[in-house]
Amino acid sequence: MSKSHDHDHDHLGHSHDHGKSRWKHDGVRVIPGNQLDPNVPSTAGMDRKAAINFARVGAQKLWAGTVTIKPDAKTGAHHHGHLESIIYVVKGKARMRWGDHLEFTAEANPGDFIFVPPYVPHQEINASPDEPLECVLVRSDGEAVAINLDIEPVEKPEKVLWVDPVHRDPKGA
């Protein structure tokens, strides 16, 4: 037996009649792209801005914003503590380096997603000599954490292809 749509609303303690006043200022929020907050922990070489966080909208479990990296530029090495991060490439070509000595590398294009696990030292690089790299960032907590690191990178990082249980490396088969 399925629940009715009205029953789902009733158990949350509100109804359609009272929903308008309750949700007007505590419901959906639209943050205009020209009103992002630049006052966030940053890393050399990037312009990071917050759109969604606790201070701006009361987000408890997420942080979201943007990052822009100038052509042919790179960030300093850093990690984001206990947070998981997702980077979505909007424009440009991203090159990521990661590891204790930034010994691994991979590239991402517009439409690609990048996942960065907690505590992984990494560096974002704009692989284009003439186009800015523009990305959307999402993190797994409402706080902004950026721990800048002093790492001596290896000269030639190892290229890593995406491999998961569904998408196997054809060379390894």
Order of alpha helices (4+ residues) and beta strands (2+ residues): alpha-alpha-beta-alpha-beta-beta-beta-beta-beta-beta-beta-beta-beta-beta
